[in-house]
Amino acid sequence: MKAPQLVQQPVSVTRKMSASLPRLRELAQAKGMKMHHLGAGYPHPEVSDPRGFIEHRARYFAHLEQTQGLNDPKLLPEYLRESYSYGDTLGPASTRRAFATVYGGDLGFALKPESLVPTVGATGGISLSLAVFERAGQPLAYITDAPTYAGFLARAELNQQARIYSVEMDDEGAQPAALRDRIRQARADGRFVPFYYTVPDGHNPAGFSFSARRRQQIVDVLREEGVLILEDAPYLYISYSDPAERPPTFAALAPEQTVHLFTGSKIGFPGPRIGYLYSEAVLELGPDATVPFTSLVLTEASGDLLFPNPEAYLGFEALLHQDDLTLRKTLWDVAEEKLCVYRENRTIMLEGLEQGLGAHRDRFTWTQPEAGFFTVFKVLDGSLVTDEAFVNRLATEYGVVAIPMADFYPPDARARNAAVGQNELRLSFCFNESLGEQRRRDLAEGVAAFCAAILQEAPRPT
């Protein structure tokens, strides 16, 4: 069957690496090498053991049955009926109310439960947000960072009516002047600019967080230009900063300007794919017509998702309650159970890089992540090209898996500079396949193997 005007989109860099990993592992094992995972951005198995959660959820469900006051044991408890029935596209109302209270407290402003739309993780929120603007069929411009999240690129590039305009970053975040320039250039090109997409906390893949000062500057630019912020916040709770030093979210700074995406994959468990989109933005449809952004998203969700999994959301509701089944005041105590592992891993990664390559700071540098799972390693002296051939050699010759950065840069960034990202690697410290002390040893060995490989593969230029 001929499919006219359809374009095969490139596979994302992370998908390519995960698909090639079994082959690379076989090649490394054939040489008697251990495979070190410095590429995958997966939650660590040590913090995603579901057994305690399953027990807690069962106690919470029993609590629901008791509080519903059913006297006839033959009657089906309401929570059980709701868990296995079709439901509202907005998901269980009790979960939205509980989440709005707890998450709103952590963000520092009152969330409106009716403005929360369930999504299939944060990636589902990206897809729904793009779909709202794609419906009109007009030429679009998606503004994002250079580099940016591979999942956003994969979804955005599906729309043949859209073009990505990327913004250079410095060590505080996206550069405000470049942001304004890209918006105005896109409009001059005849494109509608709906939003600027970013991951400001623990940026994936850039490996740092935006400063509070830069966030306010970005809000000021976008408010003046009439452009929304699509704020992806998967690593909000994976923070290594002191509480007093954590910068505010865009949603807290400008809820009327922001579409905020939450995912339970990092704070809870990745499998259930729990997510929420929140926004107080109102869009103008004409001279005298306005509509809440969430109303348009809900229309898209009704056609796409229709019925969120109520059992999964009620399970998430259980996570929002403490052991005594009272509502939590914060999710930071849940996060701390994860952070004890990730904080330790981060220290092992950064200390290992310093020990192995700190004497060569004139040649190599790496980011100091204040949130998230990644640091970006950069070769400064031109002695190494970090392309796909290199990362394959890194895996098969040294047993180290890392992700090349070049494909995280949108096409226009690569057009401005063909070599952009070609001296960078994304290193992940979140995942390996071992636990406890063995996890620590394996990660330290992996970082040491990486440092040795870099010194071998990147001889000092003469």
C-alpha positions as CSV (number, residue, x, y, z in Angstrom):
1,M,0.0,0.0,0.0
2,K,1.4,3.4,-1.0
3,A,1.4,6.0,1.7
4,P,1.8,9.4,0.1
5,Q,3.4,12.3,1.9
6,L,4.3,10.2,5.0
7,V,7.8,10.7,6.4
8,Q,9.7,8.1,8.4
9,Q,10.9,10.0,11.5
10,P,14.3,9.2,13.0
11,V,14.4,6.9,16.0
12,S,15.3,8.8,19.3
13,V,18.9,8.4,20.5
14,T,17.8,6.7,23.8
15,R,15.6,4.2,21.9
16,K,18.5,3.4,19.5
17,M,20.8,2.8,22.5
18,S,18.3,0.6,24.4
19,A,17.7,-1.4,21.2
20,S,21.4,-2.0,20.6
21,L,22.2,-2.8,24.2
22,P,21.7,-6.6,24.0
23,R,24.1,-6.9,21.1
24,L,26.7,-4.6,22.8
25,R,26.4,-6.6,26.0
26,E,27.0,-9.9,24.1
27,L,30.1,-8.4,22.5
28,A,31.5,-7.1,25.8
29,Q,30.7,-10.4,27.7
30,A,32.5,-12.3,24.9
31,K,35.6,-10.4,25.9
32,G,35.0,-11.2,29.6
33,M,34.0,-7.6,30.5
34,K,31.3,-6.5,32.8
35,M,28.8,-4.0,31.3
36,H,28.5,-0.7,33.2
37,H,25.3,1.2,32.7
38,L,26.1,4.9,32.5
39,G,23.5,5.5,29.8
40,A,20.0,4.5,31.0
41,G,17.9,7.1,32.8
42,Y,15.8,4.4,34.6
43,P,14.7,4.4,38.2
44,H,17.0,2.2,40.2
45,P,15.6,-1.2,41.3
46,E,16.7,-0.5,44.8
47,V,14.1,2.3,45.0
48,S,11.4,0.8,42.9
49,D,10.7,-2.4,44.9
50,P,6.9,-2.4,45.0
51,R,6.3,-4.9,47.9
52,G,6.0,-2.3,50.6
53,F,3.8,-0.1,48.4
54,I,1.5,-3.1,47.6
55,E,1.1,-3.8,51.3
56,H,0.4,-0.1,52.0
57,R,-2.1,0.1,49.1
58,A,-4.0,-2.9,50.5
59,R,-4.3,-1.3,53.9
60,Y,-5.5,1.9,52.3
61,F,-8.1,0.1,50.2
62,A,-9.3,-1.7,53.3
63,H,-9.5,1.7,55.0
64,L,-11.6,3.0,52.0
65,E,-14.0,0.1,52.4
66,Q,-14.4,0.8,56.1
67,T,-14.9,4.5,55.7
68,Q,-17.5,4.0,52.9
69,G,-19.7,2.5,55.6
70,L,-21.0,-0.5,53.8
71,N,-22.9,-2.7,56.2
72,D,-24.0,-5.5,53.8
73,P,-21.0,-7.7,53.1
74,K,-22.6,-8.7,49.8
75,L,-22.4,-5.2,48.5
76,L,-19.4,-4.4,46.3
77,P,-17.2,-1.7,48.0
78,E,-17.3,1.6,46.1
79,Y,-13.5,1.8,45.7
80,L,-13.5,-1.7,44.1
81,R,-16.4,-0.9,41.8
82,E,-14.6,2.3,40.8
83,S,-11.3,0.5,40.3
84,Y,-12.6,-1.9,37.7
85,S,-15.2,0.2,35.9
86,Y,-15.1,2.9,33.2
87,G,-14.6,6.3,34.8
88,D,-14.4,10.0,34.1
89,T,-11.6,11.1,31.8
90,L,-10.5,13.3,34.7
91,G,-9.9,10.1,36.8
92,P,-11.0,9.6,40.4
93,A,-12.1,12.8,42.0
94,S,-10.7,11.8,45.4
95,T,-7.2,11.3,43.9
96,R,-7.3,14.7,42.2
97,R,-8.3,16.4,45.4
98,A,-5.6,14.6,47.5
99,F,-2.9,15.3,44.9
100,A,-3.9,19.0,44.5
101,T,-3.6,19.4,48.3
102,V,-0.2,17.7,48.7
103,Y,1.5,18.7,45.5
104,G,0.1,22.3,45.7
105,G,1.6,22.5,49.2
106,D,5.0,21.5,47.8
107,L,4.8,23.9,44.9
108,G,3.7,26.7,47.2
109,F,0.3,27.7,45.8
110,A,-3.2,26.3,45.8
111,L,-3.9,23.9,42.9
112,K,-7.4,23.6,41.6
113,P,-8.4,19.9,41.4
114,E,-10.7,20.6,38.4
115,S,-7.6,21.9,36.5
116,L,-5.8,18.5,36.8
117,V,-6.0,16.3,33.8
118,P,-4.6,12.7,34.0
119,T,-1.9,11.8,31.5
120,V,0.1,8.7,30.6
121,G,3.2,9.9,32.5
122,A,4.7,13.3,31.6
123,T,5.2,12.1,28.0
124,G,1.5,11.8,27.6
125,G,1.1,15.4,28.8
126,I,3.6,16.4,26.1
127,S,1.5,14.6,23.4
128,L,-1.8,16.1,24.6
129,S,-0.4,19.6,24.7
130,L,1.0,19.4,21.2
131,A,-2.3,17.9,19.9
132,V,-4.3,20.8,21.2
133,F,-2.5,23.2,18.8
134,E,-2.0,20.7,15.9
135,R,-5.8,20.4,15.6
136,A,-6.1,23.6,13.6
137,G,-3.6,22.4,10.9
138,Q,-1.7,25.6,10.8
139,P,2.1,26.0,10.6
140,L,3.5,25.8,14.1
141,A,6.8,26.6,15.8
142,Y,7.8,24.6,18.9
143,I,10.4,26.5,20.9
144,T,12.7,24.4,23.1
145,D,16.2,24.2,24.4
146,A,19.3,23.1,22.6
147,P,19.7,20.3,23.7
148,T,16.3,19.0,24.7
149,Y,14.5,15.9,25.8
150,A,14.5,13.1,23.2
151,G,10.9,12.2,23.9
152,F,9.8,15.8,23.1
153,L,11.8,15.7,19.8
154,A,10.3,12.4,18.8
155,R,6.7,13.6,19.4
156,A,7.2,17.1,17.9
157,E,8.8,15.8,14.7
158,L,5.7,13.7,14.0
159,N,3.9,16.9,12.9
160,Q,5.0,17.8,9.4
161,Q,3.3,21.2,9.8
162,A,5.6,22.1,12.7
163,R,9.2,23.2,13.0
164,I,11.4,23.3,16.1
165,Y,13.2,26.5,16.9
166,S,15.8,25.9,19.6
167,V,17.4,28.2,22.2
168,E,21.0,28.1,23.3
169,M,21.7,27.7,27.0
170,D,24.3,28.8,29.4
171,D,24.9,27.6,33.0
172,E,21.8,29.3,34.2
173,G,19.4,28.0,31.6
174,A,17.9,29.1,28.3
175,Q,19.2,32.5,27.2
176,P,16.4,35.1,27.3
177,A,17.6,37.1,24.3
178,A,17.9,34.0,22.2
179,L,14.4,32.9,23.4
180,R,12.9,36.1,22.3
181,D,14.8,36.0,19.0
182,R,13.5,32.4,18.2
183,I,9.9,33.4,18.9
184,R,10.1,36.5,16.7
185,Q,11.9,34.6,13.9
186,A,9.3,31.9,14.0
187,R,6.5,34.5,13.7
188,A,8.4,36.2,10.8
189,D,8.4,32.7,9.1
190,G,4.6,32.7,9.3
191,R,4.3,30.2,12.2
192,F,2.1,30.3,15.3
193,V,4.1,29.9,18.5
194,P,2.1,28.1,21.2
195,F,4.7,27.4,23.9
196,Y,8.3,27.0,25.0
197,Y,9.1,23.5,26.2
198,T,11.7,22.8,28.9
199,V,12.8,20.6,31.8
200,P,14.1,23.2,34.2
201,D,14.9,21.0,37.2
202,G,17.5,18.3,36.5
203,H,17.4,19.1,32.8
204,N,17.3,16.0,30.6
205,P,19.8,15.8,28.9
206,A,21.8,18.9,29.9
207,G,22.4,17.8,33.4
208,F,21.8,21.0,35.4
209,S,18.9,23.1,36.8
210,F,17.8,26.6,35.8
211,S,18.6,29.3,38.3
212,A,15.8,31.2,40.0
213,R,16.9,34.4,38.4
214,R,16.8,32.9,34.9
215,R,13.4,31.4,35.4
216,Q,12.0,34.8,36.2
217,Q,13.7,36.3,33.1
218,I,12.1,33.6,31.0
219,V,8.7,34.2,32.5
220,D,9.1,37.9,31.7
221,V,10.0,37.3,28.1
222,L,7.2,34.8,27.5
223,R,4.6,37.0,29.2
224,E,5.6,39.9,27.0
225,E,5.5,37.7,23.9
226,G,2.2,35.9,24.8
227,V,3.7,32.4,24.7
228,L,3.0,29.6,27.2
229,I,5.6,27.6,29.1
230,L,5.3,23.8,28.8
231,E,7.1,22.8,32.0
232,D,8.2,19.2,32.2
233,A,8.9,18.3,35.9
234,P,9.9,14.6,36.2
235,Y,12.9,15.4,38.4
236,L,11.4,18.0,40.6
237,Y,11.6,15.7,43.7
238,I,15.0,14.3,42.6
239,S,16.8,17.3,44.1
240,Y,20.2,17.5,45.8
241,S,19.9,21.2,46.8
242,D,19.1,22.4,50.3
243,P,15.3,23.1,50.6
244,A,15.9,26.8,51.0
245,E,17.9,26.9,47.8
246,R,15.4,25.1,45.5
247,P,14.2,27.5,42.8
248,P,10.5,27.9,42.3
249,T,8.8,26.1,39.4
250,F,7.4,28.1,36.5
251,A,4.0,27.0,37.6
252,A,4.5,28.7,40.9
253,L,5.9,31.9,39.3
254,A,3.2,32.1,36.6
255,P,0.4,29.6,36.8
256,E,-1.6,31.5,34.3
257,Q,1.3,31.2,31.8
258,T,2.3,27.6,32.5
259,V,1.3,24.1,31.5
260,H,2.9,22.0,34.2
261,L,3.5,18.2,33.7
262,F,3.9,15.9,36.7
263,T,4.8,12.2,36.5
264,G,4.7,9.6,39.2
265,S,7.4,7.5,37.5
266,K,10.3,8.9,39.6
267,I,8.5,9.7,42.9
268,G,6.5,6.5,42.9
269,F,6.8,3.7,40.3
270,P,7.3,3.9,36.5
271,G,5.0,1.0,35.4
272,P,1.6,2.5,36.3
273,R,2.4,5.6,34.1
274,I,0.6,8.0,36.5
275,G,0.8,11.7,35.4
276,Y,-1.1,14.9,35.6
277,L,-1.2,18.1,33.5
278,Y,-2.0,21.3,35.4
279,S,-2.7,24.7,34.0
280,E,-4.6,27.9,34.8
281,A,-3.9,29.3,31.3
282,V,-6.8,30.7,29.3
283,L,-6.6,30.8,25.5
284,E,-8.2,33.3,23.2
285,L,-10.2,31.7,20.4
286,G,-11.5,34.9,18.9
287,P,-12.3,38.6,19.8
288,D,-14.9,37.6,22.4
289,A,-14.2,33.9,23.1
290,T,-11.8,32.4,25.6
291,V,-11.4,28.8,26.8
292,P,-9.3,27.2,29.6
293,F,-6.4,25.3,28.2
294,T,-7.3,22.3,30.3
295,S,-10.7,22.2,28.6
296,L,-9.0,21.7,25.2
297,V,-6.6,19.2,26.7
298,L,-9.6,17.3,28.2
299,T,-11.2,17.1,24.7
300,E,-7.9,15.6,23.4
301,A,-7.7,13.2,26.3
302,S,-11.3,12.0,25.8
303,G,-10.4,11.0,22.2
304,D,-7.0,9.6,23.1
305,L,-7.0,8.2,26.6
306,L,-10.8,8.4,27.4
307,F,-10.6,6.2,30.6
308,P,-7.6,6.5,32.8
309,N,-6.9,3.4,34.8
310,P,-8.8,4.1,38.0
311,E,-7.1,1.3,40.0
312,A,-3.7,2.8,39.2
313,Y,-4.8,6.3,40.3
314,L,-6.4,5.0,43.5
315,G,-3.1,3.2,44.1
316,F,-1.3,6.5,43.7
317,E,-3.9,8.0,46.1
318,A,-2.6,5.5,48.6
319,L,0.9,6.8,48.1
320,L,-0.4,10.3,49.0
321,H,-1.3,9.0,52.5
322,Q,1.0,8.2,55.4
323,D,1.3,4.9,57.2
324,D,-1.5,5.9,59.5
325,L,-3.6,6.6,56.4
326,T,-3.8,10.3,56.9
327,L,-3.1,12.6,54.0
328,R,0.6,13.6,53.7
329,K,1.6,17.2,54.1
330,T,4.4,16.7,51.5
331,L,5.8,14.3,49.0
332,W,9.3,15.2,49.9
333,D,9.4,12.4,52.6
334,V,8.5,9.9,49.8
335,A,11.3,11.4,47.7
336,E,13.8,11.0,50.4
337,E,13.5,7.3,50.2
338,K,14.6,7.5,46.6
339,L,17.1,10.3,47.2
340,C,19.2,8.4,49.7
341,V,20.3,6.1,46.8
342,Y,20.5,8.8,44.0
343,R,22.3,11.2,46.2
344,E,24.9,8.5,47.0
345,N,25.2,7.6,43.3
346,R,25.7,11.2,42.4
347,T,28.5,11.5,44.8
348,I,30.2,8.3,43.5
349,M,29.9,9.6,39.9
350,L,31.2,13.1,40.6
351,E,34.0,11.9,42.9
352,G,35.0,9.2,40.4
353,L,35.2,11.7,37.6
354,E,37.3,14.1,39.8
355,Q,39.6,11.2,40.8
356,G,40.0,9.9,37.3
357,L,40.0,13.1,35.3
358,G,40.3,16.0,37.7
359,A,44.0,16.5,36.8
360,H,42.9,17.2,33.2
361,R,40.4,20.0,33.8
362,D,41.9,21.9,30.9
363,R,40.7,19.1,28.6
364,F,37.5,17.8,30.2
365,T,34.6,19.2,32.1
366,W,31.2,17.9,33.4
367,T,28.1,19.4,34.9
368,Q,27.3,19.4,38.7
369,P,23.7,18.3,38.7
370,E,21.5,19.8,41.4
371,A,18.6,17.6,40.4
372,G,17.9,14.6,38.1
373,F,19.8,11.6,36.9
374,F,22.5,13.0,34.6
375,T,25.8,14.8,34.2
376,V,27.0,16.0,30.8
377,F,30.7,15.2,30.1
378,K,32.4,17.4,27.6
379,V,35.8,17.1,25.7
380,L,37.2,20.6,25.4
381,D,40.3,20.1,23.3
382,G,39.0,18.5,20.1
383,S,40.8,15.2,20.8
384,L,37.7,13.1,20.6
385,V,34.4,12.9,18.6
386,T,31.7,11.4,20.7
387,D,29.6,10.0,17.8
388,E,27.8,6.7,17.6
389,A,30.9,4.8,16.5
390,F,32.7,6.0,19.6
391,V,29.9,5.0,22.0
392,N,29.7,1.6,20.4
393,R,33.5,1.2,20.9
394,L,33.1,2.5,24.5
395,A,30.7,-0.4,25.1
396,T,32.4,-3.2,23.2
397,E,36.0,-2.3,24.2
398,Y,35.6,-1.0,27.7
399,G,32.2,-2.3,28.8
400,V,30.8,1.2,29.4
401,V,27.4,2.4,28.1
402,A,27.0,6.2,27.6
403,I,24.7,8.3,25.4
404,P,26.0,10.6,22.7
405,M,24.6,14.2,23.0
406,A,24.5,15.3,19.4
407,D,21.1,13.7,18.6
408,F,19.5,15.6,21.6
409,Y,20.1,18.9,19.7
410,P,17.2,19.8,17.4
411,P,17.8,20.1,13.6
412,D,18.1,23.9,13.6
413,A,20.8,23.8,16.3
414,R,22.8,21.3,14.2
415,A,22.3,23.6,11.2
416,R,23.8,26.5,13.1
417,N,26.7,24.4,14.2
418,A,27.3,21.0,12.5
419,A,29.6,20.0,15.3
420,V,27.3,20.8,18.2
421,G,27.2,18.0,20.8
422,Q,29.9,16.1,19.0
423,N,32.2,16.5,22.0
424,E,29.6,15.6,24.7
425,L,28.2,12.5,26.4
426,R,25.3,12.1,28.8
427,L,26.3,10.1,31.8
428,S,23.6,8.6,34.0
429,F,24.2,7.8,37.7
430,C,20.7,6.5,38.5
431,F,20.7,2.9,37.3
432,N,22.6,-0.3,37.5
433,E,21.5,-3.9,38.1
434,S,22.9,-4.4,41.6
435,L,21.9,-3.4,45.1
436,G,23.5,-2.0,48.3
437,E,27.3,-2.3,48.6
438,Q,27.5,-4.1,45.2
439,R,25.7,-1.2,43.6
440,R,28.3,1.2,45.0
441,R,31.2,-0.9,43.8
442,D,29.7,-1.4,40.4
443,L,29.0,2.3,39.9
444,A,32.5,3.2,41.1
445,E,34.0,0.6,38.7
446,G,31.9,1.9,35.9
447,V,33.1,5.5,36.4
448,A,36.7,4.4,36.7
449,A,36.4,2.4,33.5
450,F,34.9,5.4,31.7
451,C,37.8,7.6,32.9
452,A,40.4,5.1,31.7
453,A,38.6,4.8,28.4
454,I,38.6,8.6,27.9
455,L,42.3,8.9,28.6
456,Q,43.0,6.0,26.2
457,E,40.7,7.3,23.4
458,A,41.5,11.0,23.7
459,P,45.3,11.4,23.7
460,R,46.5,14.9,24.4
461,P,46.8,16.8,21.1
462,T,50.4,17.5,20.1
